[in-house]
Amino acid sequence: MEYAQRGAIDEWIQLFLRNDGKDIALADGLLCKKRSYIGPVVTDITEFGIEEGAPSYLTKENDIAWFFHVVDNMKKAYGDWDFPPLIVS
């Protein structure tokens, strides 16, 4: 929010990609042409084809349990991480 209020989302993206994001190639690529950033924007994730909960293609109980096991491990590993902006082109 701080970067958005200052109109500096591009700076936030660059700082993230060059540090925690560890993606210098994407950071450099984003600088190749003028870009406009808006946000933060709250939206319904289903507009991007993202489902809430276990994916619908998982039908077996063991597969669904495994999915949530992986999700729980990701929450433990990244729970305190301040997630970067989502870049949509």
N, C-alpha and C positions, 0 to 999 in steps of 0.2 A: 504494500500500500504506500509506503514511504516513497519508493521510486516512482510509482504511478502519479502520486500527488505532485511530484516535481517534474513530471513529463520526461522521466528518464528510464523508461522501461528498457530501452535499448542498452543502456549502461548495466542494468540489472542482468539482462540476458548475457552480455559479454562477460561480466564478472563471474556469473555462475559457470558458463561453459569453459572458461579459462582456469577455473579452480575446481570446485567440487564436481562439476559435470565432466571434466577431463575430456573435452571435445574441441580442441583447438581448430581442427579442420572446419567444423560447423561454424564456430565463432568467426573464423576468417571468411568463410563463404557468405555469412550474413552481412559482411561489410562490403561485398562486391557491388552491391547496388543499393540505392536509397530504399528504405523500408519504412512502413508506418506501423506503429503498434497501438493497440487500444486495450483498455482493461484496467483492472481486472473486471471480468464479465462472469456473472453467474448464469449458467445455462443447464438445461436438462441433458445429461450425458447420453440419453438414448438417441438424441439427434445425431450422434456420431457412430451409432450402431453398437454402443457399449451397453451391455446388460448389467443389471444390478444383481448381485449374488452370484451363484454358480452359473456358468454358461449353460444354455438350454440343451446343447449337444451332449452334456454329461447326464447320462440317465442311470448308470449303475451307482448304487449306494456307496461302494468303495471308492469310485472315482470322485464323487461329490465330497466325500470325507477327505480324500487326498487333496483336493482343490483347497478346501478350507484349512487344512494343515499347512499348506504352502503359504496361504494368505496370512495365517497367524505368525509364521516364521518371518515373513516380510515385515509385518507390523512390529515385531520385536527388533528386527535389524534396522528398520528405518523410521520407527515411531517418533523419534525426536528430530528427524531431519526436516528442515524447512524446504519443502518442495519448490522447484523452480516453476517458471511460467510455462504453460502449454503453448507451443508455437504452432499455429494452424495457417496453412497457406492455401 
